Amino acid sequence: MAASAPTPHGTGFPAEGRCGYYVEKKKRFCRMVVAAGKRFCGEHAGAAEEENARKRILCPLDPKHTVYEDQLAKHLKKCNSREKPKPDFFIQDINAGLKDETEIPEQLVPISFLSEEQMENLIKKLRKASEGLNSTLKDQIMSHPALHDALNDPKNGDSATKHLKQQVDGKHRKKNSVFERLQIDIQHLCLNKIPLLSKEKLPVVGIGKHLCGVATDLALRCLVETYAASCEERNEEPLAKRVKNDKTEKEINTLAKEGNEKNIPEKWTPVAGIVIALCCHHRCDWRHYVGKEYFRALGLGAVEFHYFQRMSSWATCGMQKTSLEASNISTKRKDKQNDGSEEHDDGGYRITDDSAESLPGFLTVEEKKKIGHLCKLLIDQGRINYLQQKGFNPALQYYTDPLVSLENVLLTALPNHSSSPETTA
């Protein structure tokens, strides 16, 4: 632990009851509360003359804080960073996908290090692979009735209206509803080990906003492979569905006699539907990506995927204002949005400086934007192909206006035997 920094002239004194250690980097005194009769807080106690004999060391579990060396054993038993018991539904890397070390290069150079010829070759591969894909998605912009009054309130300005459109009411007040929060990385989540699901054998609807980049692939594998495949292996049918079938058996028989067999469910599927707002394709990872087979069929691999996912950020990085409405934003609002607080959604108006990493000079801004959208579409098409192979009817569609969010594409999927939307390819 560094010794106490001397108090510089003209800096005054620490606030009453606060630590007397001067933090040189921040040009102020530490603001931590001190114990009665002490001059320094626990973090800076080593700087106090009366405690110089006791040495503070970095915590081996989390180097962001320190601990007295002679109390390390006691601290490790109660440190918040200690490893905690894993729940039954935690299975290490169950949704991670197979890792092929031979397929992933150890180090790939940044885009800014690529020659113009290398960039042109990548873009040619991208355009060839994207031939035939439908880049014109269907608008499915909806609004919940609960928001109608607020959205139409003249007192709400543009900022408030945009905020309302981005929000979902998280306060569920429906009687007899059960909500359970699981604090676990999706990469390790085994849904069929969750007591409620394993006991009741309930069908699942997966909803996500925003499952940034790789989290979307982990969630799809969690639903389609981990949960659905496990239930199908046991040939289980949920209790809720069995009850419904028992009650409606006569009606189903009547429909069959009338020649309306198409209205009868062919089979039950553990995953009743998937709805995911896509974003942050630049945070995807080849190991976890569910569309690897789709890429390989196009003659593409880990290297191309790496650069495509990096180039996908060109679609949303705010290289220029994209509409007349954007030009009317006040300076105050632009300054607020330029703080970079939201990695995956800056509202589409943030203006960033051109960088060598993302903006090769031989492309225009508009070309880069189109290439970014093409990268996103190709990555999403791999997910579409994956879901089709797993027995789903997937689709991509716009769920909100780009003025609300540039990340405005929704991935939906229903089991093949359900009434489903049109696919995108």
N, C-alpha and C positions, 0 to 999 in steps of 0.2 A: 504494500500500500504506500503510495507516495506521501511524503511528509506534508504537514500543513503549509499551505502557501502563505507567505507573509501578507499581512493586510496592506494593500497599496495605499499611498497617501490620497486623500480626497475621496475615498470610497465610503467613508462613514463606518457605521457599526451594524452588526446583524440585528434583525428584529428581535424583540424580547421573546425569550423562550425558543428561539430558533438556533440552528447550528452556526458555530463561529468559523467554519471552514470556508475560505474564499476559493471559489471555483474560477480559476484563471480563464478557462475556455469560454465561460459564460459571462465573465466580468461582473460577478455578483457573489454574494454569500449563499451558501446552501440554505434552502428553505425548510429543511426537515425539522420537525419538533424534537427537542432534546429532553432527556429524562431529568427529573428534579436534581439539582446540584451538579449537572454535567454541562460542559461547554460545547461538546460536539455530539452529533447524532451517532447512531450505531455504525453507520457506513464509514464515517470519518473519525471514529473513536481512536483509531491508531495514531492520529495526529496529536492527541492530547498528551501532555507531558506525564500525567499520572498513570497513563495506560500504555506508555511506550514499551513496556516489558512484554505486553501481549501482542502477538502478531496476527494480523488479519490476512486471510488468503482468499483467492477466488473459489467460489463454490464449484466443485467438480461436476455437478449436475447442471448448473447454469452459470456461466462466467459473468453474467450481467450483474451479479451481486456478490458480496464478500461475507466471510464468516470468521470468527475467532478460531485459530488453528486448534486450540485446546478444547473447543466445543464442536468440532467437525462431526464426530460420531453422533452426537445428539441432534445436530442440525439435519443430517442426512435422513433421519427418521421422520422429520416433519416438514422438510422442504417441499414447497408447492411444485417443484419441478421433478420430484421423485416419480418413479414409474408406479402407476396405480394398477390395481387388479383389473384384468381385461374381462368384459362381459362375455356371455356365451355367444353373442352375435358378432364378436370380433374374431375374424379369421385373417391372419396376415396375408395381404396381397391377393385376396380371393378374386377381386375384380380388376386386377392389374393387367391381365393379359400375359402372354408368354414373352419372355425376354430372350431375344436372339442377339447375342453379343457380336456375332460375326457380321450382322447386317447393319450395325450402327457404328459409323466411324468414330474414332476417339475424339477427334477435334475437327470442327468445320469452321472455315474462315468466315468472318462477317461479310454481309452483302457488299459493304464498301470496299472490300479487298478483291472482289471479283472483277475481272476484266469486262470490257464492253461486249466482247465476243461470248464470254461465259454467260453473261446476263441475257444476251439475245438467244442463246441456246435454251436457257431455262424457260424463257417466255414462249419460245416456239413449242417446247414440250407441253407447257401449260395450255396453250391454245389448241394444240392437237388433241390433248386429252379431254378438253372441254367441248369439242365438237359434238353437236347434237343435243347438248344439255339445254333445258329450258330456263333461261335466265330471267324470264318475265313471270314473276310470282303473282299469285292471286291475293288481292286485298281482303283481309278478314278482320277489319278494324271494328271492334265492338266496345261497348261501354256498359258498365253495370248500372242498373237502375238506382242503386244506392248513391251514385255519384251525380245523377242528373241535376239535382237542385244546386249542388255546389258548382258544377261546371257552368251552369247557366246564370250564376249569381254575378251581376254586373260589378259587384264590389271586388271580385277576384281579378287581378291583372294577369298578364301573360305568364309570369313566373309561377303564380299560385295555380293557375290552370294546368300548366305543364306538370307541376308537382303532383297534382291530384291524379293526372292520367298515368303517372308512373307508380302510383301507390296501390297496394292491395290491402284491404281491411283485414288486419291480423287478429282482430278481436272476435272470436267465434262465440256467439251467444246461444247457439242452438241447444235446446235441452237434450239431455241424454247423449250428448256427443262426448267422445273420449279423445283426448289429445295427449300425445307422449312425445317428448323431445329427446332425441338420441344424439349425444355429443360424441361423434365418431367420424373419422375420415371415411368417405364413401368407398375408398379403395379397399377398406377392410370390412365393409358391412355385409353381413350375410342375413338377408331379410327373413329367410325361413327359420332362423334361430331366434327371432323376436317372439317372445311368449304369446302376445296377442295374436299374431299372424299364424303361428304354428298351432295354437289351440283352436282358433275359430276357422282356420283355413280360408281366409278372406281373399277375394280378388283385389288386386292392387292397381291404382292409377298413379303413375309417376308424373309429378309436376315440378318444374324447376325454373327459377328466375333469380339471378343469372348464375348458371352453372358454367363458370368461366373455363373456356378451353378444354383442357383435359378432363375436367370434372364431368362434362357432358358424356364423354366416352365411358368413364367409370360408372356413371349412373345407368347408361344403357346396358352395360354388361351386368351390372347389379340386378337390374330388372329382368332382362331377357335370358341371361344365362344362369345366374345364381338362383334366382327365385323361381322363374318359370320352369326351367329345366328340372329343378329339384322336385317341384310339385308334379310335373308330368311323369317323372321317373316313378314316383309313388302312386301315380294314377289316382290322385286325390281330387275330389270335387268339393268346393266350399259348402259349409252348412247352409249359408244364406241362399245359395243357388239351389240346393236340394229341396229346401222348403218351398221355394218359389215354383219349382218344377212339380212338386206334389200337388200344390194348390191349383195349378193351371193345366194339369194333365188332360182334363176333358176338353178345355179350350184348344189345346194343341192338336188333339185328335180331330176335333171339328175342322180346324184350319187345314189339316192334311187332307181330309176328305173333300174339302172345297177346292183343292188344287193350289193352296197357298203355301206350299212347303218352303218357299224361299224366305218366309217370315219366321221360320223355326230355327233357332240356333243349332248349328251342327254339333258344336262341342263347346265346353267351357274352357277358357284360358285363364291361367293365374294372373296375367297382366291384362287388365281390361282396357287400358289406354295409356298413352304417353303424350305429355305436352311439355316441351322445353323451349324456353326463350334462349336462343343461341347468342353467344358473344365471345369475344377474346380468342379468336382462332389463333392468334400469335402465341397463345399459351398452351397450345396442343403439344402432345408428345407422341412420337412414333411408337414407342413401346406400348402405350395404352390405347392408341387409336384403334377403333373397331373396324375401320375401312381399309385395313392393310391389304386384304385380298383383292379389293377393287383396284387399288393403286398398282399392285403387281400385275393384274390383268392388263393394265394400260402400259406396261413396261416401265413403271415408276417404282421408286423405292424410298429408303430412308433419307437419302441425300436430297432428292427432289422435294420430299415432304417437308424437310427442315426449311428449305428456302421458300417454299410456297407458304408455309405457316408464318414465316417472318414477313413476307411480302403482303400477306393478307391485311396487315395493319395499315397499308396504304389506303384502304377503303374508308377508314374511320379516324385517321390521325389528325384531321383538321388542317390539311394543307391549304385549303382555301374555303371561303364561304360558298355554300352550294345552292343558295336560293336568294331571291330578292328579300324575303322575310328576314333572313339572317343579317342583311346589311342594316336593318333597323334596330339592332340590339344596342342598348346603351353602353357607353364606355364602362360604367360601373359594373354592369352585368358581365361584360367580357373579362374585366379584371378579376372578378370573383371566380369565374370559371377557369381562369388560367392558372389557378393554384394547383391543378393536377390531383385534387383529392379523390377523384373517381377514376380509377384506372380503366374501367370498361365502359363508361358512359359519361361523356362530357357534354351531351346534349347536341353534339354536332356543330358547335360554333367555335370551339377553341382553336385559336390560330397558333401554330407551332412553327419554329424556324426550320427551314429545309436542312436536313442533315445528310452527310455522306452515307450513313448507314442505311437510310430508307429511300433516298432520292437520287438514283443514278442520273447523271446530267443529260443523257441522250433521250430521255422520255419527258413528255410534257406532264403537267400536273393532272390533266384529265386522263391521259393514258395510264398513269400510275394508279389513279382511282379505279379505272375499269379493270386493271390487272388485279388490284386488291380484291374487288368483288368477285372476280373470276376464281381467285385462290380460295375464297370463302365458299363459293358454290361447289368447287371440286371437292373440298374437304367434306362439306355437308352431303354431297352426293355419295361419298363413301359410306356415310352413316345411313343414308337412304337404302343403299344396296345391302348393307348389313341387316337392317330391319326386314327387308324383303326376304332375305335368305332365312330369316328366323320366323317367317310366317305372319308378318305384319304388312299392312298397307299404309305406308308412310307418305307424308306430304310436307312441303315447305310453303309457307305463306307469310305475308306481312301482317303483323298484329298491331302495329301502331305507325303513326306518321313519322318520317325521318326527321321532321322538325322537333319531335319529342325525343327521339333517340335514333342515332344512326345504326345501332344494333337492334334492328326491328324485325328480324326474321324468326319465325316460330316453326319448330319441328313438331309435328303431330304424328301419331301412329295408332292404328286400331288393328285388332286381330283380323285376319283375312275374312272370317265368316261374319264380321260385323259390317254395318253400313259405313263406308269409309270415304274420305275425300279423295280427290284426284291426286295422283302422284305428279312429280315434277319432271320426269324424264320418260 
